[in-house]
Amino acid sequence: MGASRTSAPARFVWYQDTSPGGPPARAFRSRPARVTEAVAVGPNGESWMYQFEYEPFGGRLIAVVRR
């Protein structure tokens, strides 16, 4: 994908559920995740940032988001 990659240390976060397209839900429900980010630099110098989310206890990858 690229000539080089860098990553940030993982951090533990809580996400609050939101109404579809709206403000946070009235009932507070949240889900924990371990999050780490990585930057990949392509051969033409363009960089892409990705965020990886993992279950905090099982370690299963639950989301990959390109920023």
mmCIF file as Biopython writes it, N, C-alpha, C and O atoms, coordinates in Angstrom:
data_model
#
loop_
_atom_site.group_PDB
_atom_site.id
_atom_site.type_symbol
_atom_site.label_atom_id
_atom_site.label_alt_id
_atom_site.label_comp_id
_atom_site.label_asym_id
_atom_site.label_entity_id
_atom_site.label_seq_id
_atom_site.pdbx_PDB_ins_code
_atom_site.Cartn_x
_atom_site.Cartn_y
_atom_site.Cartn_z
_atom_site.occupancy
_atom_site.B_iso_or_equiv
_atom_site.auth_seq_id
_atom_site.auth_asym_id
_atom_site.pdbx_PDB_model_num
ATOM 1   N N  . MET A ? 1  ? 0.810   -1.181  0.000  1.0 0.0 1  A 1 
ATOM 2   C CA . MET A ? 1  ? 0.000   0.000   0.000  1.0 0.0 1  A 1 
ATOM 3   C C  . MET A ? 1  ? 0.857   1.250   0.000  1.0 0.0 1  A 1 
ATOM 4   O O  . MET A ? 1  ? 0.458   2.272   -0.558 1.0 0.0 1  A 1 
ATOM 5   N N  . GLY A ? 2  ? 2.016   1.188   0.609  1.0 0.0 2  A 1 
ATOM 6   C CA . GLY A ? 2  ? 2.830   2.389   0.655  1.0 0.0 2  A 1 
ATOM 7   C C  . GLY A ? 2  ? 4.254   2.085   1.018  1.0 0.0 2  A 1 
ATOM 8   O O  . GLY A ? 2  ? 4.620   0.944   1.300  1.0 0.0 2  A 1 
ATOM 9   N N  . ALA A ? 3  ? 5.048   3.121   1.005  1.0 0.0 3  A 1 
ATOM 10  C CA . ALA A ? 3  ? 6.458   2.968   1.285  1.0 0.0 3  A 1 
ATOM 11  C C  . ALA A ? 3  ? 6.740   2.899   2.786  1.0 0.0 3  A 1 
ATOM 12  O O  . ALA A ? 3  ? 7.719   2.283   3.205  1.0 0.0 3  A 1 
ATOM 13  N N  . SER A ? 4  ? 5.889   3.527   3.594  1.0 0.0 4  A 1 
ATOM 14  C CA . SER A ? 4  ? 6.142   3.507   5.032  1.0 0.0 4  A 1 
ATOM 15  C C  . SER A ? 4  ? 4.831   3.536   5.802  1.0 0.0 4  A 1 
ATOM 16  O O  . SER A ? 4  ? 3.797   3.959   5.286  1.0 0.0 4  A 1 
ATOM 17  N N  . ARG A ? 5  ? 4.897   3.075   7.056  1.0 0.0 5  A 1 
ATOM 18  C CA . ARG A ? 5  ? 3.723   3.076   7.931  1.0 0.0 5  A 1 
ATOM 19  C C  . ARG A ? 5  ? 4.168   3.493   9.322  1.0 0.0 5  A 1 
ATOM 20  O O  . ARG A ? 5  ? 5.260   3.138   9.767  1.0 0.0 5  A 1 
ATOM 21  N N  . THR A ? 6  ? 3.321   4.245   10.005 1.0 0.0 6  A 1 
ATOM 22  C CA . THR A ? 6  ? 3.554   4.569   11.409 1.0 0.0 6  A 1 
ATOM 23  C C  . THR A ? 6  ? 2.256   4.320   12.150 1.0 0.0 6  A 1 
ATOM 24  O O  . THR A ? 6  ? 1.177   4.417   11.566 1.0 0.0 6  A 1 
ATOM 25  N N  . SER A ? 7  ? 2.354   3.998   13.436 1.0 0.0 7  A 1 
ATOM 26  C CA . SER A ? 7  ? 1.136   3.765   14.216 1.0 0.0 7  A 1 
ATOM 27  C C  . SER A ? 7  ? 1.254   4.434   15.576 1.0 0.0 7  A 1 
ATOM 28  O O  . SER A ? 7  ? 2.353   4.663   16.081 1.0 0.0 7  A 1 
ATOM 29  N N  . ALA A ? 8  ? 0.105   4.743   16.155 1.0 0.0 8  A 1 
ATOM 30  C CA . ALA A ? 8  ? 0.043   5.350   17.486 1.0 0.0 8  A 1 
ATOM 31  C C  . ALA A ? 8  ? -0.255  4.254   18.504 1.0 0.0 8  A 1 
ATOM 32  O O  . ALA A ? 8  ? -0.822  3.220   18.150 1.0 0.0 8  A 1 
ATOM 33  N N  . PRO A ? 9  ? 0.119   4.466   19.760 1.0 0.0 9  A 1 
ATOM 34  C CA . PRO A ? 9  ? -0.197  3.472   20.790 1.0 0.0 9  A 1 
ATOM 35  C C  . PRO A ? 9  ? -1.717  3.302   20.925 1.0 0.0 9  A 1 
ATOM 36  O O  . PRO A ? 9  ? -2.468  4.250   20.696 1.0 0.0 9  A 1 
ATOM 37  N N  . ALA A ? 10 ? -2.161  2.117   21.290 1.0 0.0 10 A 1 
ATOM 38  C CA . ALA A ? 10 ? -3.590  1.858   21.477 1.0 0.0 10 A 1 
ATOM 39  C C  . ALA A ? 10 ? -4.097  2.629   22.687 1.0 0.0 10 A 1 
ATOM 40  O O  . ALA A ? 10 ? -3.367  2.841   23.656 1.0 0.0 10 A 1 
ATOM 41  N N  . ARG A ? 11 ? -5.346  3.040   22.618 1.0 0.0 11 A 1 
ATOM 42  C CA . ARG A ? 11 ? -5.984  3.697   23.760 1.0 0.0 11 A 1 
ATOM 43  C C  . ARG A ? 11 ? -7.352  3.067   23.972 1.0 0.0 11 A 1 
ATOM 44  O O  . ARG A ? 11 ? -7.930  2.492   23.051 1.0 0.0 11 A 1 
ATOM 45  N N  . PHE A ? 12 ? -7.863  3.180   25.189 1.0 0.0 12 A 1 
ATOM 46  C CA . PHE A ? 12 ? -9.146  2.596   25.564 1.0 0.0 12 A 1 
ATOM 47  C C  . PHE A ? 12 ? -10.176 3.705   25.571 1.0 0.0 12 A 1 
ATOM 48  O O  . PHE A ? 12 ? -9.971  4.719   26.239 1.0 0.0 12 A 1 
ATOM 49  N N  . VAL A ? 13 ? -11.293 3.549   24.844 1.0 0.0 13 A 1 
ATOM 50  C CA . VAL A ? 13 ? -12.324 4.586   24.779 1.0 0.0 13 A 1 
ATOM 51  C C  . VAL A ? 13 ? -13.706 3.976   24.975 1.0 0.0 13 A 1 
ATOM 52  O O  . VAL A ? 13 ? -13.903 2.773   24.805 1.0 0.0 13 A 1 
ATOM 53  N N  . TRP A ? 14 ? -14.659 4.834   25.337 1.0 0.0 14 A 1 
ATOM 54  C CA . TRP A ? 14 ? -16.073 4.464   25.434 1.0 0.0 14 A 1 
ATOM 55  C C  . TRP A ? 14 ? -16.808 5.271   24.395 1.0 0.0 14 A 1 
ATOM 56  O O  . TRP A ? 14 ? -16.605 6.481   24.294 1.0 0.0 14 A 1 
ATOM 57  N N  . TYR A ? 15 ? -17.658 4.630   23.620 1.0 0.0 15 A 1 
ATOM 58  C CA . TYR A ? 15 ? -18.493 5.313   22.639 1.0 0.0 15 A 1 
ATOM 59  C C  . TYR A ? 15 ? -19.917 5.354   23.163 1.0 0.0 15 A 1 
ATOM 60  O O  . TYR A ? 15 ? -20.427 4.345   23.649 1.0 0.0 15 A 1 
ATOM 61  N N  . GLN A ? 16 ? -20.567 6.515   23.069 1.0 0.0 16 A 1 
ATOM 62  C CA . GLN A ? 16 ? -21.966 6.622   23.466 1.0 0.0 16 A 1 
ATOM 63  C C  . GLN A ? 16 ? -22.844 6.377   22.253 1.0 0.0 16 A 1 
ATOM 64  O O  . GLN A ? 16 ? -22.567 6.882   21.165 1.0 0.0 16 A 1 
ATOM 65  N N  . ASP A ? 17 ? -23.904 5.601   22.442 1.0 0.0 17 A 1 
ATOM 66  C CA . ASP A ? 17 ? -24.858 5.353   21.359 1.0 0.0 17 A 1 
ATOM 67  C C  . ASP A ? 17 ? -25.535 6.663   20.970 1.0 0.0 17 A 1 
ATOM 68  O O  . ASP A ? 17 ? -25.791 7.510   21.826 1.0 0.0 17 A 1 
ATOM 69  N N  . THR A ? 18 ? -25.822 6.826   19.698 1.0 0.0 18 A 1 
ATOM 70  C CA . THR A ? 18 ? -26.505 8.022   19.212 1.0 0.0 18 A 1 
ATOM 71  C C  . THR A ? 18 ? -27.737 7.625   18.424 1.0 0.0 18 A 1 
ATOM 72  O O  . THR A ? 18 ? -27.825 6.515   17.898 1.0 0.0 18 A 1 
ATOM 73  N N  . SER A ? 19 ? -28.680 8.538   18.349 1.0 0.0 19 A 1 
ATOM 74  C CA . SER A ? 19 ? -29.833 8.341   17.493 1.0 0.0 19 A 1 
ATOM 75  C C  . SER A ? 19 ? -29.361 8.460   16.054 1.0 0.0 19 A 1 
ATOM 76  O O  . SER A ? 19 ? -28.434 9.223   15.782 1.0 0.0 19 A 1 
ATOM 77  N N  . PRO A ? 20 ? -29.969 7.730   15.118 1.0 0.0 20 A 1 
ATOM 78  C CA . PRO A ? 20 ? -29.528 7.823   13.713 1.0 0.0 20 A 1 
ATOM 79  C C  . PRO A ? 20 ? -29.586 9.258   13.205 1.0 0.0 20 A 1 
ATOM 80  O O  . PRO A ? 20 ? -30.663 9.847   13.110 1.0 0.0 20 A 1 
ATOM 81  N N  . GLY A ? 21 ? -28.437 9.812   12.882 1.0 0.0 21 A 1 
ATOM 82  C CA . GLY A ? 21 ? -28.351 11.168  12.346 1.0 0.0 21 A 1 
ATOM 83  C C  . GLY A ? 21 ? -28.690 12.263  13.333 1.0 0.0 21 A 1 
ATOM 84  O O  . GLY A ? 21 ? -28.952 13.395  12.929 1.0 0.0 21 A 1 
ATOM 85  N N  . GLY A ? 22 ? -28.691 11.952  14.614 1.0 0.0 22 A 1 
ATOM 86  C CA . GLY A ? 22 ? -29.096 12.962  15.584 1.0 0.0 22 A 1 
ATOM 87  C C  . GLY A ? 22 ? -28.215 13.019  16.803 1.0 0.0 22 A 1 
ATOM 88  O O  . GLY A ? 22 ? -27.086 12.529  16.794 1.0 0.0 22 A 1 
ATOM 89  N N  . PRO A ? 23 ? -28.741 13.624  17.865 1.0 0.0 23 A 1 
ATOM 90  C CA . PRO A ? 23 ? -27.976 13.774  19.107 1.0 0.0 23 A 1 
ATOM 91  C C  . PRO A ? 23 ? -27.840 12.437  19.838 1.0 0.0 23 A 1 
ATOM 92  O O  . PRO A ? 23 ? -28.446 11.445  19.434 1.0 0.0 23 A 1 
ATOM 93  N N  . PRO A ? 24 ? -27.048 12.407  20.909 1.0 0.0 24 A 1 
ATOM 94  C CA . PRO A ? 24 ? -26.907 11.161  21.677 1.0 0.0 24 A 1 
ATOM 95  C C  . PRO A ? 24 ? -28.266 10.643  22.147 1.0 0.0 24 A 1 
ATOM 96  O O  . PRO A ? 24 ? -29.187 11.419  22.403 1.0 0.0 24 A 1 
ATOM 97  N N  . ALA A ? 25 ? -28.371 9.327   22.252 1.0 0.0 25 A 1 
ATOM 98  C CA . ALA A ? 25 ? -29.615 8.698   22.683 1.0 0.0 25 A 1 
ATOM 99  C C  . ALA A ? 25 ? -29.957 9.139   24.106 1.0 0.0 25 A 1 
ATOM 100 O O  . ALA A ? 25 ? -29.070 9.494   24.883 1.0 0.0 25 A 1 
ATOM 101 N N  . ARG A ? 26 ? -31.253 9.114   24.443 1.0 0.0 26 A 1 
ATOM 102 C CA . ARG A ? 26 ? -31.690 9.551   25.774 1.0 0.0 26 A 1 
ATOM 103 C C  . ARG A ? 26 ? -31.160 8.627   26.862 1.0 0.0 26 A 1 
ATOM 104 O O  . ARG A ? 26 ? -30.693 9.094   27.901 1.0 0.0 26 A 1 
ATOM 105 N N  . ALA A ? 27 ? -31.227 7.330   26.631 1.0 0.0 27 A 1 
ATOM 106 C CA . ALA A ? 27 ? -30.678 6.379   27.600 1.0 0.0 27 A 1 
ATOM 107 C C  . ALA A ? 27 ? -29.188 6.249   27.343 1.0 0.0 27 A 1 
ATOM 108 O O  . ALA A ? 27 ? -28.761 6.034   26.209 1.0 0.0 27 A 1 
ATOM 109 N N  . PHE A ? 28 ? -28.403 6.380   28.397 1.0 0.0 28 A 1 
ATOM 110 C CA . PHE A ? 28 ? -26.955 6.305   28.210 1.0 0.0 28 A 1 
ATOM 111 C C  . PHE A ? 28 ? -26.539 4.853   28.097 1.0 0.0 28 A 1 
ATOM 112 O O  . PHE A ? 28 ? -26.575 4.107   29.076 1.0 0.0 28 A 1 
ATOM 113 N N  . ARG A ? 29 ? -26.149 4.461   26.912 1.0 0.0 29 A 1 
ATOM 114 C CA . ARG A ? 29 ? -25.571 3.143   26.669 1.0 0.0 29 A 1 
ATOM 115 C C  . ARG A ? 29 ? -24.240 3.395   25.983 1.0 0.0 29 A 1 
ATOM 116 O O  . ARG A ? 29 ? -24.113 4.299   25.157 1.0 0.0 29 A 1 
ATOM 117 N N  . SER A ? 30 ? -23.286 2.613   26.323 1.0 0.0 30 A 1 
ATOM 118 C CA . SER A ? 30 ? -21.985 2.817   25.700 1.0 0.0 30 A 1 
ATOM 119 C C  . SER A ? 30 ? -21.329 1.482   25.445 1.0 0.0 30 A 1 
ATOM 120 O O  . SER A ? 30 ? -21.712 0.454   26.003 1.0 0.0 30 A 1 
ATOM 121 N N  . ARG A ? 31 ? -20.325 1.528   24.580 1.0 0.0 31 A 1 
ATOM 122 C CA . ARG A ? 31 ? -19.554 0.318   24.289 1.0 0.0 31 A 1 
ATOM 123 C C  . ARG A ? 31 ? -18.079 0.669   24.360 1.0 0.0 31 A 1 
ATOM 124 O O  . ARG A ? 31 ? -17.666 1.715   23.860 1.0 0.0 31 A 1 
ATOM 125 N N  . PRO A ? 32 ? -17.288 -0.185  24.972 1.0 0.0 32 A 1 
ATOM 126 C CA . PRO A ? 32 ? -15.857 0.071   25.060 1.0 0.0 32 A 1 
ATOM 127 C C  . PRO A ? 32 ? -15.141 -0.428  23.806 1.0 0.0 32 A 1 
ATOM 128 O O  . PRO A ? 32 ? -15.630 -1.318  23.109 1.0 0.0 32 A 1 
ATOM 129 N N  . ALA A ? 33 ? -13.995 0.149   23.536 1.0 0.0 33 A 1 
ATOM 130 C CA . ALA A ? 33 ? -13.170 -0.302  22.410 1.0 0.0 33 A 1 
ATOM 131 C C  . ALA A ? 33 ? -11.728 0.092   22.658 1.0 0.0 33 A 1 
ATOM 132 O O  . ALA A ? 33 ? -11.450 1.114   23.287 1.0 0.0 33 A 1 
ATOM 133 N N  . ARG A ? 34 ? -10.821 -0.718  22.164 1.0 0.0 34 A 1 
ATOM 134 C CA . ARG A ? 34 ? -9.399  -0.356  22.089 1.0 0.0 34 A 1 
ATOM 135 C C  . ARG A ? 34 ? -9.207  0.228   20.714 1.0 0.0 34 A 1 
ATOM 136 O O  . ARG A ? 34 ? -9.606  -0.381  19.722 1.0 0.0 34 A 1 
ATOM 137 N N  . VAL A ? 35 ? -8.605  1.395   20.632 1.0 0.0 35 A 1 
ATOM 138 C CA . VAL A ? 35 ? -8.465  2.093   19.363 1.0 0.0 35 A 1 
ATOM 139 C C  . VAL A ? 35 ? -6.992  2.402   19.115 1.0 0.0 35 A 1 
ATOM 140 O O  . VAL A ? 35 ? -6.279  2.848   20.015 1.0 0.0 35 A 1 
ATOM 141 N N  . THR A ? 36 ? -6.551  2.161   17.898 1.0 0.0 36 A 1 
ATOM 142 C CA . THR A ? 36 ? -5.217  2.566   17.486 1.0 0.0 36 A 1 
ATOM 143 C C  . THR A ? 36 ? -5.318  3.156   16.080 1.0 0.0 36 A 1 
ATOM 144 O O  . THR A ? 36 ? -6.208  2.791   15.312 1.0 0.0 36 A 1 
ATOM 145 N N  . GLU A ? 37 ? -4.428  4.043   15.755 1.0 0.0 37 A 1 
ATOM 146 C CA . GLU A ? 37 ? -4.428  4.687   14.445 1.0 0.0 37 A 1 
ATOM 147 C C  . GLU A ? 37 ? -3.122  4.396   13.732 1.0 0.0 37 A 1 
ATOM 148 O O  . GLU A ? 37 ? -2.077  4.233   14.362 1.0 0.0 37 A 1 
ATOM 149 N N  . ALA A ? 38 ? -3.191  4.335   12.434 1.0 0.0 38 A 1 
ATOM 150 C CA . ALA A ? 38 ? -1.999  4.097   11.619 1.0 0.0 38 A 1 
ATOM 151 C C  . ALA A ? 38 ? -2.039  5.019   10.414 1.0 0.0 38 A 1 
ATOM 152 O O  . ALA A ? 38 ? -3.107  5.308   9.873  1.0 0.0 38 A 1 
ATOM 153 N N  . VAL A ? 39 ? -0.872  5.477   10.002 1.0 0.0 39 A 1 
ATOM 154 C CA . VAL A ? 39 ? -0.745  6.312   8.814  1.0 0.0 39 A 1 
ATOM 155 C C  . VAL A ? 39 ? 0.095   5.560   7.804  1.0 0.0 39 A 1 
ATOM 156 O O  . VAL A ? 39 ? 1.199   5.108   8.107  1.0 0.0 39 A 1 
ATOM 157 N N  . ALA A ? 40 ? -0.437  5.432   6.606  1.0 0.0 40 A 1 
ATOM 158 C CA . ALA A ? 40 ? 0.297   4.790   5.516  1.0 0.0 40 A 1 
ATOM 159 C C  . ALA A ? 40 ? 0.612   5.850   4.465  1.0 0.0 40 A 1 
ATOM 160 O O  . ALA A ? 40 ? -0.251  6.646   4.094  1.0 0.0 40 A 1 
ATOM 161 N N  . VAL A ? 41 ? 1.849   5.850   3.995  1.0 0.0 41 A 1 
ATOM 162 C CA . VAL A ? 41 ? 2.270   6.809   2.977  1.0 0.0 41 A 1 
ATOM 163 C C  . VAL A ? 41 ? 2.519   6.052   1.684  1.0 0.0 41 A 1 
ATOM 164 O O  . VAL A ? 41 ? 3.328   5.126   1.630  1.0 0.0 41 A 1 
ATOM 165 N N  . GLY A ? 42 ? 1.807   6.465   0.647  1.0 0.0 42 A 1 
ATOM 166 C CA . GLY A ? 42 ? 1.929   5.812   -0.651 1.0 0.0 42 A 1 
ATOM 167 C C  . GLY A ? 42 ? 3.179   6.233   -1.400 1.0 0.0 42 A 1 
ATOM 168 O O  . GLY A ? 42 ? 3.878   7.153   -0.977 1.0 0.0 42 A 1 
ATOM 169 N N  . PRO A ? 43 ? 3.462   5.572   -2.501 1.0 0.0 43 A 1 
ATOM 170 C CA . PRO A ? 43 ? 4.663   5.872   -3.277 1.0 0.0 43 A 1 
ATOM 171 C C  . PRO A ? 43 ? 4.665   7.281   -3.853 1.0 0.0 43 A 1 
ATOM 172 O O  . PRO A ? 43 ? 5.731   7.823   -4.148 1.0 0.0 43 A 1 
ATOM 173 N N  . ASN A ? 44 ? 3.485   7.887   -4.020 1.0 0.0 44 A 1 
ATOM 174 C CA . ASN A ? 44 ? 3.431   9.253   -4.552 1.0 0.0 44 A 1 
ATOM 175 C C  . ASN A ? 44 ? 3.440   10.296  -3.445 1.0 0.0 44 A 1 
ATOM 176 O O  . ASN A ? 44 ? 3.296   11.485  -3.727 1.0 0.0 44 A 1 
ATOM 177 N N  . GLY A ? 45 ? 3.605   9.882   -2.195 1.0 0.0 45 A 1 
ATOM 178 C CA . GLY A ? 45 ? 3.693   10.797  -1.063 1.0 0.0 45 A 1 
ATOM 179 C C  . GLY A ? 45 ? 2.359   11.085  -0.390 1.0 0.0 45 A 1 
ATOM 180 O O  . GLY A ? 45 ? 2.328   11.764  0.637  1.0 0.0 45 A 1 
ATOM 181 N N  . GLU A ? 46 ? 1.267   10.592  -0.937 1.0 0.0 46 A 1 
ATOM 182 C CA . GLU A ? 46 ? -0.038  10.793  -0.326 1.0 0.0 46 A 1 
ATOM 183 C C  . GLU A ? 46 ? -0.147  9.920   0.923  1.0 0.0 46 A 1 
ATOM 184 O O  . GLU A ? 46 ? 0.271   8.762   0.914  1.0 0.0 46 A 1 
ATOM 185 N N  . SER A ? 47 ? -0.710  10.479  2.000  1.0 0.0 47 A 1 
ATOM 186 C CA . SER A ? 47 ? -0.832  9.695   3.230  1.0 0.0 47 A 1 
ATOM 187 C C  . SER A ? 47 ? -2.299  9.434   3.533  1.0 0.0 47 A 1 
ATOM 188 O O  . SER A ? 47 ? -3.171  10.255  3.248  1.0 0.0 47 A 1 
ATOM 189 N N  . TRP A ? 48 ? -2.548  8.263   4.120  1.0 0.0 48 A 1 
ATOM 190 C CA . TRP A ? 48 ? -3.878  7.837   4.523  1.0 0.0 48 A 1 
ATOM 191 C C  . TRP A ? 48 ? -3.833  7.485   5.998  1.0 0.0 48 A 1 
ATOM 192 O O  . TRP A ? 48 ? -2.928  6.782   6.448  1.0 0.0 48 A 1 
ATOM 193 N N  . MET A ? 49 ? -4.820  7.978   6.759  1.0 0.0 49 A 1 
ATOM 194 C CA . MET A ? 49 ? -4.909  7.636   8.171  1.0 0.0 49 A 1 
ATOM 195 C C  . MET A ? 49 ? -6.061  6.657   8.362  1.0 0.0 49 A 1 
ATOM 196 O O  . MET A ? 49 ? -7.164  6.870   7.859  1.0 0.0 49 A 1 
ATOM 197 N N  . TYR A ? 50 ? -5.791  5.588   9.091  1.0 0.0 50 A 1 
ATOM 198 C CA . TYR A ? 50 ? -6.787  4.570   9.393  1.0 0.0 50 A 1 
ATOM 199 C C  . TYR A ? 50 ? -6.914  4.431   10.903 1.0 0.0 50 A 1 
ATOM 200 O O  . TYR A ? 50 ? -5.924  4.528   11.627 1.0 0.0 50 A 1 
ATOM 201 N N  . GLN A ? 51 ? -8.133  4.203   11.372 1.0 0.0 51 A 1 
ATOM 202 C CA . GLN A ? 51 ? -8.389  3.938   12.789 1.0 0.0 51 A 1 
ATOM 203 C C  . GLN A ? 51 ? -8.909  2.517   12.903 1.0 0.0 51 A 1 
ATOM 204 O O  . GLN A ? 51 ? -9.870  2.148   12.229 1.0 0.0 51 A 1 
ATOM 205 N N  . PHE A ? 52 ? -8.277  1.716   13.755 1.0 0.0 52 A 1 
ATOM 206 C CA . PHE A ? 52 ? -8.658  0.329   13.990 1.0 0.0 52 A 1 
ATOM 207 C C  . PHE A ? 52 ? -9.278  0.225   15.376 1.0 0.0 52 A 1 
ATOM 208 O O  . PHE A ? 52 ? -8.692  0.688   16.355 1.0 0.0 52 A 1 
ATOM 209 N N  . GLU A ? 53 ? -10.461 -0.381  15.467 1.0 0.0 53 A 1 
ATOM 210 C CA . GLU A ? 53 ? -11.138 -0.563  16.749 1.0 0.0 53 A 1 
ATOM 211 C C  . GLU A ? 53 ? -11.227 -2.055  17.046 1.0 0.0 53 A 1 
ATOM 212 O O  . GLU A ? 53 ? -11.605 -2.853  16.188 1.0 0.0 53 A 1 
ATOM 213 N N  . TYR A ? 54 ? -10.872 -2.415  18.271 1.0 0.0 54 A 1 
ATOM 214 C CA . TYR A ? 54 ? -10.864 -3.807  18.705 1.0 0.0 54 A 1 
ATOM 215 C C  . TYR A ? 54 ? -11.732 -3.958  19.945 1.0 0.0 54 A 1 
ATOM 216 O O  . TYR A ? 54 ? -11.853 -3.026  20.741 1.0 0.0 54 A 1 
ATOM 217 N N  . GLU A ? 55 ? -12.346 -5.152  20.112 1.0 0.0 55 A 1 
ATOM 218 C CA . GLU A ? 55 ? -13.027 -5.456  21.361 1.0 0.0 55 A 1 
ATOM 219 C C  . GLU A ? 55 ? -11.971 -5.424  22.461 1.0 0.0 55 A 1 
ATOM 220 O O  . GLU A ? 55 ? -10.879 -5.962  22.277 1.0 0.0 55 A 1 
ATOM 221 N N  . PRO A ? 56 ? -12.276 -4.806  23.598 1.0 0.0 56 A 1 
ATOM 222 C CA . PRO A ? 56 ? -11.243 -4.655  24.627 1.0 0.0 56 A 1 
ATOM 223 C C  . PRO A ? 56 ? -10.843 -5.947  25.311 1.0 0.0 56 A 1 
ATOM 224 O O  . PRO A ? 56 ? -9.717  -6.054  25.799 1.0 0.0 56 A 1 
ATOM 225 N N  . PHE A ? 57 ? -11.735 -6.942  25.363 1.0 0.0 57 A 1 
ATOM 226 C CA . PHE A ? 57 ? -11.419 -8.155  26.102 1.0 0.0 57 A 1 
ATOM 227 C C  . PHE A ? 57 ? -11.147 -9.337  25.183 1.0 0.0 57 A 1 
ATOM 228 O O  . PHE A ? 57 ? -10.279 -10.157 25.482 1.0 0.0 57 A 1 
ATOM 229 N N  . GLY A ? 58 ? -11.868 -9.443  24.069 1.0 0.0 58 A 1 
ATOM 230 C CA . GLY A ? 58 ? -11.673 -10.545 23.131 1.0 0.0 58 A 1 
ATOM 231 C C  . GLY A ? 58 ? -10.614 -10.253 22.088 1.0 0.0 58 A 1 
ATOM 232 O O  . GLY A ? 58 ? -10.022 -11.176 21.529 1.0 0.0 58 A 1 
ATOM 233 N N  . GLY A ? 59 ? -10.368 -8.977  21.818 1.0 0.0 59 A 1 
ATOM 234 C CA . GLY A ? 59 ? -9.355  -8.605  20.854 1.0 0.0 59 A 1 
ATOM 235 C C  . GLY A ? 59 ? -9.786  -8.693  19.401 1.0 0.0 59 A 1 
ATOM 236 O O  . GLY A ? 59 ? -8.957  -8.544  18.503 1.0 0.0 59 A 1 
ATOM 237 N N  . ARG A ? 60 ? -11.084 -8.936  19.150 1.0 0.0 60 A 1 
ATOM 238 C CA . ARG A ? 60 ? -11.566 -9.059  17.772 1.0 0.0 60 A 1 
ATOM 239 C C  . ARG A ? 60 ? -11.660 -7.680  17.120 1.0 0.0 60 A 1 
ATOM 240 O O  . ARG A ? 60 ? -12.137 -6.730  17.740 1.0 0.0 60 A 1 
ATOM 241 N N  . LEU A ? 61 ? -11.210 -7.569  15.882 1.0 0.0 61 A 1 
ATOM 242 C CA . LEU A ? 61 ? -11.311 -6.326  15.121 1.0 0.0 61 A 1 
ATOM 243 C C  . LEU A ? 61 ? -12.776 -6.069  14.819 1.0 0.0 61 A 1 
ATOM 244 O O  . LEU A ? 61 ? -13.441 -6.917  14.223 1.0 0.0 61 A 1 
ATOM 245 N N  . ILE A ? 62 ? -13.301 -4.889  15.227 1.0 0.0 62 A 1 
ATOM 246 C CA . ILE A ? 62 ? -14.718 -4.607  15.018 1.0 0.0 62 A 1 
ATOM 247 C C  . ILE A ? 62 ? -14.962 -3.467  14.036 1.0 0.0 62 A 1 
ATOM 248 O O  . ILE A ? 62 ? -16.083 -3.317  13.550 1.0 0.0 62 A 1 
ATOM 249 N N  . ALA A ? 63 ? -13.941 -2.653  13.728 1.0 0.0 63 A 1 
ATOM 250 C CA . ALA A ? 63 ? -14.150 -1.578  12.761 1.0 0.0 63 A 1 
ATOM 251 C C  . ALA A ? 63 ? -12.807 -1.064  12.253 1.0 0.0 63 A 1 
ATOM 252 O O  . ALA A ? 63 ? -11.813 -1.033  12.978 1.0 0.0 63 A 1 
ATOM 253 N N  . VAL A ? 64 ? -12.810 -0.662  10.981 1.0 0.0 64 A 1 
ATOM 254 C CA . VAL A ? 64 ? -11.683 0.030   10.373 1.0 0.0 64 A 1 
ATOM 255 C C  . VAL A ? 64 ? -12.266 1.262   9.699  1.0 0.0 64 A 1 
ATOM 256 O O  . VAL A ? 64 ? -13.167 1.153   8.867  1.0 0.0 64 A 1 
ATOM 257 N N  . VAL A ? 65 ? -11.755 2.429   10.055 1.0 0.0 65 A 1 
ATOM 258 C CA . VAL A ? 65 ? -12.285 3.681   9.516  1.0 0.0 65 A 1 
ATOM 259 C C  . VAL A ? 65 ? -11.145 4.453   8.878  1.0 0.0 65 A 1 
ATOM 260 O O  . VAL A ? 65 ? -10.097 4.645   9.495  1.0 0.0 65 A 1 
ATOM 261 N N  . ARG A ? 66 ? -11.345 4.897   7.641  1.0 0.0 66 A 1 
ATOM 262 C CA . ARG A ? 66 ? -10.334 5.761   6.996  1.0 0.0 66 A 1 
ATOM 263 C C  . ARG A ? 66 ? -10.685 7.203   7.311  1.0 0.0 66 A 1 
ATOM 264 O O  . ARG A ? 66 ? -11.818 7.635   7.101  1.0 0.0 66 A 1 
ATOM 265 N N  . ARG A ? 67 ? -9.739  7.927   7.801  1.0 0.0 67 A 1 
ATOM 266 C CA . ARG A ? 67 ? -9.957  9.323   8.194  1.0 0.0 67 A 1 
ATOM 267 C C  . ARG A ? 67 ? -9.417  10.265  7.164  1.0 0.0 67 A 1 
ATOM 268 O O  . ARG A ? 67 ? -9.513  11.481  7.330  1.0 0.0 67 A 1 
#
